[in-house]
Amino acid sequence: MARTMWDSSVGKKTVMAVSGLIMLLYLVVHMIGNLKIFFGAGEFNHYAHWLRTLGEPFMHYEWTLWLVRVVPVVAVVAHAVSAYQLSRRDIKARPSKYVHKKPRASYATRTMRWGGIILGLFIVWHILDLTTGTVHPGFQPGHPYQNVVDTFSTWYGNVIYIVAMLALGLHVRHGFWSAAQSLGVGSRTRDRALKTVANVLALLLTVGFIAVPVGVMTGVVS
């Protein structure tokens, strides 16, 4: 049953929708946590420490955090694999030439694929930068506030992050409404409300995430 569901286009779209909503929930929580940086180093570092000690003494240090991280990672993989397979299936189903040109889709729709690639590459960079410190010169384990300030004190750190967050906003704007359709929530009477919610979520996430590098660049966070 599960195999049959996965092999169908409807099944893949459902996987994309559910995994997308899981990632959206994670992003909202992650953004709220990020904004704690505006309350100072003590508040932000305390929050980061709390995440790593969550579940102690039953759970070992950072175990709960890594378990929580596994969920969005699995969601990202499921989302990407479903999107790729649906894209390949769509290409195979197309005739070699169209008699008439198809109407142009919205900017967000036309950039979903590239936006997904940008976000995938960003996730890798973000982990190597602020989690493992692999690509972060001067990374200080146990000092998340200073590490964030260091990253956004560089021009390339700001460019990478802001471009990725703009791509995220477009992805959420289109993806939320698309997920609603795949899960059967959409309808003529609800489409306007769903599109409004998608626009508001995309705007809040984009502004919320970009606020951090802007705060560092303007000296509000230092």
N, C-alpha and C positions, 0 to 999 in steps of 0.2 A: 504494500500500500504506500509506504513512505517512498520507495524507489519510483513507483509509478507517478506519484505526486511530483517528485523532484524532476523527473524526465519531461514533464509537461511545462509549457510556457507559463501557464497559470501558476503552477507550483513555484517556478523560479521567481515570478513576480511577487508571489506571497513571501518567499524567503527574503527578497530584496526589501519589501515593505517592512517586515518584522525586524530584520537586522538594522534597517535604517532608523526605525523608531527607538531601538535599543541604543544606538549610537547617539541619537538626538537627546535622549534622557541623560546619557553620560556627559554630553557636551554642556548641557544646562548646569549640571552639578559641577563640572570642571570649571566653567566660567565663573560661577558664584565663588568657588574656592580661590580662583585667580584674583578676583576683585578684593580679597582680603589684603592684598599687597598695599592698598591705599591706606590701611590702618597702621602701617609701620612694620619694621623688621620683626619686632617681637611677636606681633599678632600672626604674621605670615609664617614665620618659622615655627611657632607653636602649633599652627594648623598642620603644617607639613609633618611635624613630629607626631602629632596625634594620628595622622593617617598611617604612619608606620608602626605605631604601637596598638592600633585598633585590634581588639580581641584578646589582648594579653590579660592574664598569663596563659590562658588556654592555647592561644595561637602564638607561635614564635614571632619575633620581630620581623615585620614587613610581610609575613605570610598572607595576612588578610588583604593587604594592599595588592599583592601580586595576584591573588585570586580574583579580586575585583577587576584588575587589569585584563585578565584572561577573557572576561566576558566581552568587552568591546573589541578585543583583538579577533576573537572568533567571529563576531558580528561583521567586522571589516572584511575578513577573508570570505565569509559567506556572501556578503554584499558584492564584493569584487568579482568572485567566481560566477555568481548569477548574472551580473551585468555583462560580463565578457561572453558567457554562453548565449545569452539572449541576443547580444549584438551579432555574434557569428551566425546564429540561426536566422536573424533578420536579413543579413547580407545574402545568405544562401537562398532565401525565399524571394528576393527581389528579381524582377526580370532584368535582362541586360540593359535595356534602355526604357525610359519613360516617354510615352507619347507627349504628355503634357508635363510641364514643370510642377513639382509639388509646391504648395504654398509654404512660404518661409515660416519656420517655427520661431518661438520667442528666443531672445538671446540666451536665457537660462537653459532652455531645452537644447539649443545647439552647442552649448559649452559643457553639458553634463559629463560627457566622456572625458574631455580634457581636464575638467574640474576634478573629476575623480582621480585622474593620474597625478595631478598637482597635489591633491590632498594625501594620496598614498605616499608620494615621495616626501611630503612635509612630515608625515607621522614618523617616518624613519629618521629624518633629520632631527626632529623635536626630541625623540627618545635619546639619540646619540648626543644631543646638546645638553639637555637639562635633566636627564635621568641617569645615564651612564657617564656623561662628561667626555665621551670619546673624541668629539670634534670641538670641544670647548676648552680653549687654552686658559689655564688658570682656574679650572673647575675646582670648587671647594666642597667636598662631601660634607653634608650636614649644615650647609649654609645656603638654602634655597633662595632666600631673598637676594643675597649678593650675586648669586649665579644668574638670576633673572635680570638684575640691573646690568651685569656685565654683558649679557647677550644683547640687550637692547641699547647698549652704549656703542654698538657697532652698526655701521650702515647696512652691512649685508644681513645681520640678524633681523633688523627692522624690515628690510625689503622682503626677505623670505617669509616672515611671519605675516606681514600685512597682505601680501599677494595671496597667501594661502587662506587667510581669513575672508578676503573678498570672494575667493572661489568657494569657500564654505557657505557664505551667505547665499550665493546663487544656487548652490547645490541643495541647500535646505529649502529655499523658496520653491523650487520645482519639485524636489523629492517628497516633501511633506504632502503636497496635493496629490502627487502620483501614488504615494503609499495609500492614501485614503481611498483612491479609486480601486487599487488592487485588492484592498481588504473589504470592498463593498460598502464603504461608509459614504462615499460620494453620491450625490443626486442633484437634480436640477435646483432644488430648493436649498441645498446645503453648499453647493459649489462656491457661491460668493463668500459665505462665512469661512469655508475651508481655505480659500485663497487669501482671505484677510488674515487668518491665523498664521498661514505660511509666511506671508509678508512680514508680520509682526515678529515672529520667531526668528526669521532670517535677519531682520534689522537688529533685534536685541542681541543675538549671538555675535553678529559682526561687530557692532559697537562695543559690546562688553569685552570681547577678546582684544580688539584693537586698542581699547582704552589703556591697557597695560604698557605696550611699547610707547604710546603717545605720552603716558604719564612719565616714563623714564626720559624721553626726549625733551620734554618741557621742564624737567627738573622737579615735578610734583613728587615723583618717586626717585629717591637718590640714596 
